[in-house]
Amino acid sequence: LDELLAAIALELPDVTAATDAPGAVTWSRGGKAFATVSADGATASFALDVAVAAAAARTPDVAASQRGPGWVDFTPAELDDHAADRAGAWFASAHRRLGPKD
């Protein structure tokens, strides 16, 4: 997950990445965190629109996060194409939420 999300982050505007002491990475836009990945790369968390988060929480390997409303934790048993697609879509969606409003 960590390599996948890092690659996607390179393609998006206004993304800042910070790594903490244990090695977890947090991605931010405009000073607000929108995604994280654990130091072991096994779990990614995304700050989604509340309705999107509710739907995401009903998919395999996803649970509501203790980070707060709209955050979900994704711990795929296997990072197959379907899991990678979901992670990429949620990462991009979380990033878009913090962008300029039209």
Steps between C-alpha positions, in 0.01 A plus 500: 500500500773746588670479159167518316383809688839671474489457122146640479597796719767598248229547237277727712541874559572664835590183690735501796627177653639466851651191658489455878766329714357147468472545121130569445429747219233769504398686185353850530356768278474858618630396841224242554568127509301294253672160506750295698672167467637304794873448541465136391298600193213270596232759581404819322255753641306749290299812590195465276171679465278352774265335246792350307657378825175331599491314169871416519456355849266238349771365269742218590801584716369848594391634838405838641812663639551635848642813334149644479196541275572428135823312566524133403776245553580264214701187577479277193574131554659510154592803291350366178375718215162558666656608830750724319217661303302572817803642680584722203143624464467576870837677508400720206155565646647603836743731319222660290292577811766744614539675166354826378122512486349603167 
